[in-house]
Amino acid sequence: MLPLHGSHLPSSPDELAKAIAQGLQSLRLTPHQLSATGPRIDQLDILSIDLSRSDAPTDGLPHPAQSGTSMAVRTKELRIIAKPIYIDGVPLDMDLHATDAEFSHDPATVGCSLLSLRGAGAGQISIHATMQALEQMARRKVTSTAAKQGLEVKSTRLQITQPEPSDAKSLHFSLTIEAKMFVMVAALVIHGRMHLDDQLDLHLSELRCEGEGMTGSAANAMLRPRFDALEARPFSLKSLVPDSLAVRDVRIDTVDGLTASAIFGSRASR
């Protein structure tokens, strides 16, 4: 979905680009480049948005008050990139490309209206995180949890491997932590498996913590309830692709970090 400034649908491509830019800015997203070209808003040649170096809104996009039925905006090509976009301070590269994209115009609950992507002939989305960004995120999460239990995290090192070349939806990871409790310093290793299913739900499993001595035993006992909670509740990426679009060929790639990608298209076209 794209936020649109005002409640009325713009009448020209230039006005559409301006309304989308103002809608994004109301969510503190800065479009560094935004263009809508074509003879009419329902006959666009390309709609292109560059959100690089923006912070993703913590509350997400507004929810439509009701779902529009008629197609208001059509474009032969849709491109949305962010290299990077910051999510909770972590830089991620996102690239969405689609052909024959169609949007409905939906009233929103507050502040603005929305353009909701309802159909696309074909499309692909990919999200990439470097190893440095992933380790930064892991360290922040572990440090916050450990501090509540009297553990001081001194250093972290993340490793990611794909278990089998034929399994493009799963990976194994290990996070080595040097932690201090009172005057003792110990190396802890958190192991786990990550699986991205066809519904774009990210599942964590086989989580365990290994370590020597009292510090290792205390860390394992401390983290076990957290592991159980993480394994019981998958993290959904569905919001990246509207439900009206069929997702297929979901995969994870561990080259130069971590890349999650999927191909999508209209359910009606399948």
C-alpha positions as CSV (number, residue, x, y, z in Angstrom):
1,M,0.0,0.0,0.0
2,L,1.0,3.6,-0.6
3,P,-0.2,6.5,1.5
4,L,-1.8,9.3,-0.4
5,H,-2.2,12.8,0.9
6,G,-5.8,13.9,1.0
7,S,-9.1,12.0,0.5
8,H,-9.5,12.6,-3.2
9,L,-7.8,10.8,-6.1
10,P,-5.5,13.1,-8.0
11,S,-6.4,13.8,-11.6
12,S,-3.0,13.8,-13.3
13,P,0.3,11.8,-13.0
14,D,2.1,14.9,-11.6
15,E,-0.5,15.4,-9.0
16,L,-0.4,11.7,-8.1
17,A,3.4,11.8,-7.6
18,K,3.0,14.9,-5.4
19,A,0.2,13.3,-3.3
20,I,2.2,10.1,-2.8
21,A,5.3,12.1,-1.8
22,Q,3.3,14.1,0.8
23,G,1.6,10.9,2.1
24,L,5.0,9.2,2.6
25,Q,6.4,12.4,4.3
26,S,3.5,12.3,6.7
27,L,4.9,8.9,7.9
28,R,8.4,10.4,8.1
29,L,9.5,8.5,5.0
30,T,11.6,10.6,2.6
31,P,11.3,9.8,-1.1
32,H,14.6,10.8,-2.7
33,Q,13.1,10.1,-6.1
34,L,9.5,9.7,-7.1
35,S,8.0,9.8,-10.6
36,A,4.7,8.9,-12.2
37,T,4.8,9.2,-16.0
38,G,2.1,8.5,-18.6
39,P,-0.9,10.1,-20.2
40,R,-3.3,9.4,-17.3
41,I,-3.2,7.9,-13.8
42,D,-4.9,4.8,-15.1
43,Q,-2.4,4.6,-18.0
44,L,0.9,5.2,-16.4
45,D,4.1,3.9,-18.1
46,I,6.1,3.8,-14.8
47,L,5.6,4.6,-11.1
48,S,9.0,4.7,-9.5
49,I,9.8,5.4,-5.8
50,D,13.2,5.5,-4.1
51,L,13.0,5.5,-0.3
52,S,16.7,5.0,0.4
53,R,18.1,6.1,3.7
54,S,14.6,6.4,5.3
55,D,13.4,5.0,8.6
56,A,10.5,2.6,8.3
57,P,7.5,3.7,10.4
58,T,7.4,1.7,13.7
59,D,3.6,1.6,13.5
60,G,3.4,0.5,9.9
61,L,1.0,2.0,7.3
62,P,-2.5,3.2,8.2
63,H,-5.2,0.6,7.8
64,P,-7.9,1.2,5.1
65,A,-11.3,2.0,6.5
66,Q,-12.8,0.0,3.7
67,S,-11.5,-1.9,0.7
68,G,-11.9,-0.2,-2.7
69,T,-13.3,-2.2,-5.6
70,S,-12.6,-0.2,-8.7
71,M,-9.1,0.1,-10.1
72,A,-8.0,3.8,-9.8
73,V,-4.3,3.6,-10.8
74,R,-2.7,1.4,-13.4
75,T,1.0,1.3,-14.4
76,K,2.9,-0.8,-16.9
77,E,5.9,-0.8,-14.5
78,L,6.1,-0.4,-10.7
79,R,9.5,0.0,-8.9
80,I,10.0,0.6,-5.2
81,I,13.5,0.5,-3.9
82,A,15.2,1.4,-0.5
83,K,18.9,1.0,-0.3
84,P,18.9,1.0,2.6
85,I,15.7,1.4,4.7
86,Y,16.3,1.4,8.4
87,I,14.0,-0.9,10.5
88,D,14.6,-0.4,14.2
89,G,18.0,1.0,13.3
90,V,19.0,-1.9,11.2
91,P,19.8,-1.2,7.5
92,L,18.0,-3.4,4.9
93,D,18.0,-3.2,1.1
94,M,14.6,-3.7,-0.5
95,D,13.7,-4.0,-4.2
96,L,10.2,-4.5,-5.5
97,H,9.5,-4.6,-9.2
98,A,6.2,-5.4,-10.9
99,T,4.6,-5.2,-14.3
100,D,0.9,-4.3,-15.1
101,A,0.3,-3.2,-11.5
102,E,-3.2,-2.0,-10.5
103,F,-4.2,0.0,-7.4
104,S,-7.5,0.7,-5.8
105,H,-8.1,4.0,-3.9
106,D,-9.2,3.3,-0.4
107,P,-10.2,5.6,2.4
108,A,-7.9,5.4,5.4
109,T,-8.8,5.5,9.1
110,V,-6.8,8.7,9.8
111,G,-4.9,11.4,7.9
112,C,-4.8,10.2,4.4
113,S,-6.2,7.8,1.8
114,L,-4.4,4.8,0.4
115,L,-3.4,3.2,-2.9
116,S,-3.7,-0.6,-2.4
117,L,-2.0,-2.9,-4.8
118,R,-4.7,-5.3,-6.0
119,G,-3.2,-6.9,-9.0
120,A,0.0,-7.4,-11.0
121,G,0.9,-9.4,-14.0
122,A,4.2,-10.4,-12.5
123,G,6.5,-9.1,-9.8
124,Q,9.4,-9.9,-7.5
125,I,10.5,-8.6,-4.1
126,S,13.8,-9.1,-2.4
127,I,15.1,-7.9,1.0
128,H,18.8,-8.1,1.7
129,A,20.7,-7.7,5.0
130,T,24.5,-7.7,5.3
131,M,26.2,-9.9,7.8
132,Q,27.3,-6.7,9.7
133,A,23.6,-5.6,9.9
134,L,22.4,-9.0,11.0
135,E,25.1,-9.2,13.7
136,Q,24.3,-5.7,14.9
137,M,20.6,-6.7,15.2
138,A,21.4,-10.0,17.0
139,R,23.8,-8.2,19.4
140,R,21.2,-5.6,20.3
141,K,18.6,-8.2,21.0
142,V,20.9,-10.5,23.0
143,T,22.4,-7.6,25.0
144,S,19.0,-6.3,26.0
145,T,17.8,-9.7,27.2
146,A,21.0,-10.7,28.9
147,A,21.3,-7.4,30.9
148,K,18.0,-8.2,32.6
149,Q,19.6,-11.3,34.0
150,G,22.9,-9.8,35.1
151,L,24.9,-10.9,32.0
152,E,27.2,-8.4,30.3
153,V,27.7,-9.1,26.6
154,K,31.3,-8.3,25.6
155,S,31.3,-9.5,21.9
156,T,29.3,-11.4,19.4
157,R,30.0,-13.3,16.2
158,L,27.3,-14.6,13.8
159,Q,27.6,-17.4,11.3
160,I,25.0,-18.5,8.8
161,T,25.0,-21.6,6.6
162,Q,22.5,-23.2,4.2
163,P,22.0,-26.9,5.3
164,E,21.5,-28.2,1.8
165,P,21.7,-26.6,-1.7
166,S,18.4,-28.0,-2.5
167,D,16.7,-26.4,0.5
168,A,16.3,-22.8,-0.6
169,K,13.9,-21.8,2.3
170,S,16.0,-22.8,5.3
171,L,19.2,-21.9,7.0
172,H,21.2,-22.7,10.2
173,F,22.8,-20.0,12.3
174,S,25.1,-19.8,15.3
175,L,25.7,-16.8,17.4
176,T,28.9,-16.9,19.5
177,I,28.7,-14.6,22.6
178,E,31.4,-13.7,25.0
179,A,29.5,-12.9,28.2
180,K,30.5,-11.8,31.7
181,M,28.7,-12.7,34.9
182,F,30.2,-11.2,38.0
183,V,33.9,-11.9,37.6
184,M,33.6,-14.9,35.2
185,V,33.7,-14.6,31.4
186,A,32.4,-17.5,29.3
187,A,31.8,-18.2,25.6
188,L,28.2,-19.1,24.8
189,V,26.9,-20.3,21.5
190,I,23.2,-20.0,20.4
191,H,22.3,-22.4,17.6
192,G,19.0,-22.4,15.6
193,R,17.2,-23.1,12.4
194,M,15.2,-20.6,10.3
195,H,12.6,-21.5,7.7
196,L,10.6,-19.3,5.4
197,D,7.4,-20.9,4.3
198,D,5.2,-20.3,1.2
199,Q,2.9,-18.0,3.3
200,L,5.9,-15.8,4.1
201,D,6.0,-16.8,7.7
202,L,9.5,-17.0,9.2
203,H,9.8,-19.9,11.7
204,L,12.6,-20.4,14.2
205,S,13.3,-23.9,15.6
206,E,16.0,-26.0,17.2
207,L,17.0,-23.1,19.4
208,R,19.5,-23.9,22.1
209,C,22.4,-22.3,24.0
210,E,25.7,-24.1,24.7
211,G,28.3,-23.0,27.2
212,E,30.7,-24.2,29.9
213,G,30.4,-23.9,33.6
214,M,28.0,-21.9,35.7
215,T,27.7,-19.1,33.2
216,G,26.6,-21.5,30.5
217,S,24.1,-23.2,32.7
218,A,22.6,-19.9,33.9
219,A,22.4,-18.5,30.3
220,N,20.7,-21.6,29.0
221,A,18.1,-21.5,31.9
222,M,17.6,-17.8,31.3
223,L,17.1,-18.0,27.6
224,R,14.9,-21.2,27.4
225,P,11.6,-19.4,28.0
226,R,12.5,-16.9,25.4
227,F,13.5,-19.6,22.9
228,D,10.1,-21.4,23.5
229,A,8.2,-18.1,22.9
230,L,10.2,-17.5,19.6
231,E,9.6,-21.0,18.3
232,A,5.8,-20.8,19.1
233,R,5.2,-17.6,17.2
234,P,6.4,-17.2,13.6
235,F,7.4,-13.8,12.3
236,S,5.1,-12.8,9.4
237,L,6.4,-11.0,6.3
238,K,3.0,-11.1,4.7
239,S,2.6,-7.3,4.9
240,L,5.3,-6.9,2.3
241,V,3.0,-8.4,-0.4
242,P,-0.7,-7.8,-0.4
243,D,-3.0,-10.8,0.2
244,S,-4.6,-10.3,-3.2
245,L,-1.3,-11.3,-4.8
246,A,-0.2,-14.9,-5.1
247,V,3.4,-15.5,-3.8
248,R,5.6,-18.3,-5.2
249,D,9.2,-19.3,-5.4
250,V,10.0,-18.1,-1.9
251,R,13.7,-18.6,-1.1
252,I,16.5,-17.6,1.2
253,D,20.0,-16.9,-0.1
254,T,23.1,-16.7,2.2
255,V,25.5,-15.1,-0.3
256,D,27.0,-11.9,1.1
257,G,24.6,-11.8,4.1
258,L,21.0,-12.9,3.9
259,T,18.5,-12.3,1.1
260,A,14.8,-13.3,1.2
261,S,13.0,-13.1,-2.1
262,A,9.7,-14.1,-3.6
263,I,7.9,-13.9,-7.0
264,F,4.3,-12.8,-6.9
265,G,1.3,-12.1,-9.3
266,S,-2.4,-11.8,-9.3
267,R,-4.3,-14.7,-7.8
268,A,-6.8,-14.3,-10.6
269,S,-4.1,-14.9,-13.2
270,R,-3.0,-18.2,-11.8
